[in-house]
Amino acid sequence: MINYSNEELLNGILRNDNVILQHIYKNYYYKVNLYINKNSGNDDDANDIFQEAIIVVYRKLKSNDLAINCAFETYLYSVCKFLWLKQLNKQKSEKEMMVDSTMMETEFDHDFSELVEKNDRFKLYQKHFQLLGSDCQKLLQLFFDKVPLKQIAQIMGFASEKYVKKRKYRCKEYLVTSIKQDVGFKKMSQ
């Protein structure tokens, strides 16, 4: 078995290196799966949590906001435990929590909690963005990519920049309304 350093593992995640990602799954997933299965979860929950943890690590790396002062395995396991606790808290009314006390002692900084919340908001945004019509998606994407209004009008076949603004406003309003009506948004806002 190859032993990768923390730096090699983190760079592999950042580069989306299949060899490194397979190594991480092969060597660290079983422990997370075992933990989640012992604490009110199942294999599907473990898969979801493990994938979400990798995404959280990736986003922290992208924002240059990750300093690991322990083995990567320990850090990843802690992230998974944190995410599972959050998941159990969401399901608290449906299930009795069976989490060992070490979960509560895990120290995570405020920024990490914010990143997890941003991740949830981004998933919600993506879900509703995909529900928009293709014209609205294209228009908003061009706007987010900072394409000039005149160029957007040409690309979309609109008569004027004024009409681009009007359509963008309508698409954005529809997206915002759709997100605000989502049960997931209402839970986040509580």
N, C-alpha and C positions, 0 to 999 in steps of 0.2 A: 504494500500500500504506500502511495506517495503521501508524504506529509507536506502540506502547503503552509506557508507562513500566513499570518493575518493579512499582511500586505498583498500577497499573491491572491488570496481568497477575495479580498475586497476589490482589487483591480479586476479580477475575473468577473465579479458581479457587475461592476461598472461597465465592462466591455461586453457583457452578455455572453461570456465564453462558455460554450456548452460543456467542455471538459470540466471546468471548475464547478459549474452548476450541477452536473451529474455527480461530481465528487461530494458536494455539499449534501445533496439529497441522499446519496448512498451511505454517507457516514454520519449524518446528524438527524435525519428525518425520524429514524426509528425511535429515538429518545422522546421526541416531541409527540409522536403518535402514541407511545406508551403512556405518557403523562396525560394527554387529552382523553384517551380511552379510560383511564382510571378516574377521571374527574368529570363525569357526566357527558362526555363527548363520544364521537365515533370516528371511523377512518375518514369519512368525508369532511368532518370538522377539522381533523388534523391536517388534511391536504389543504383546505382553505386557509387555515391559520399559518401553515408553513409558507405557502405562496405569498400571503399578505406580508409576512415577516421579511421575506426576501425583497419585496417591493418597498417596504419601509426602509430597509437598509440601503437599497439602491437610491431612493430619493434623498436620504440623508447624505449619501456619498455625492450625489449630483449637486447638492447645495453646499458642499464642503462643510458639513455640520456633523461630522462623525469622528469621535475620538474614542477608541477602544483601549481600555487599560486592563484587559483580561484576554483569555483565549477566545478566538472567534466563536467556537462552539458554545462557550458559556454565554457570550453576548447574544447569539442567535436564539439560544434556548430561553434566555430571559425575555427577549422580545416576544417570542411565541407565548410564553406564560402571561406576559402583560396583555397581549391581544386576546388570549383565551379568557382572562379575567374580565376584560371589557365585554366580550361576547356573553359570558355568563351573567354579568350584570344586566345586559339587555334582556336576557331570558329569565331574569330573576323571578318574575311573576309566574312563569310557566314551569320552572324547574327549581328544585332545591339545590342551592350551591354546595358543591363538595370540593372545595379548594383547600389545599394544605396551607398552613400558616406562613410558610416561607414565601408564598406568592405575595402576601401583603408586605413583606419586608424588602422586596426587591425595590431598589431605588432607581427611579427614572426621573430625569429632569423635566421641567415644564415644557421645554421645547419638544421633547419626544411625544408627550401627550398631544400637543398642538399638531404635530406631524400626522399622528394617527387620525385626528379629527379632519385635517385637510384631506387625507387619503379618502375618508368616508364621503366628504363633500364632493371630491373630484369624481368618485364612482357615481354618485347621485347625478352630478352634472352630465357625465358621459352617457348615463342611461337615458336621460331626457333629451340630450342633444341628438342621440341616435333616433329618437322618435320624431324629430322634426322632418319636414319635407326636404327633399334633396336640394331645392333652391335655397331654402333658409340655411341649411347646413353649409352650402357652398358660400353663400353671402357672408354669413358670420365668420367662417373660417378665413375668408379673404380679409375681412375687417380685422380679425385677431392677428393676422399676419402683416398688418399695417400696410396693406396695398392701398394706394391713393384712390379716393372716391371716383375720380374720373376714369381710372383704369378699371375699377370694379364695374362701373356702368358699361364700359365696352365689353368686358368679359361676360357679364350677365345679359347683355343685350338690352339694357335699360336706356331710356331716352335721356335721362339727366342725372346729375349728382344729387339733386334734390330728391328724386325718386329713390335713389339708393339709400339715402338717409331715412326716408319714410319706411321703406321695406325693412331696413335693418332694425328700426325701432319696433316695428310690428313683430318681427321674428324674435327679437330679444324679449319683448314683453310676453310673447307666447311661451318662450322657454322658461322665463322667471315664474310665470303663473303655473306652469306645469310642475316645476320643481316644488313650489310652495304648497301645492295640493298633494304632494307625495307623503305618504305616512312616514317614510324614513326622514324627511325633512322636519316633520312635526316632532319626531322623537329627538332629533339633533337640537332643536330649538328649545327643548324643555330644560 
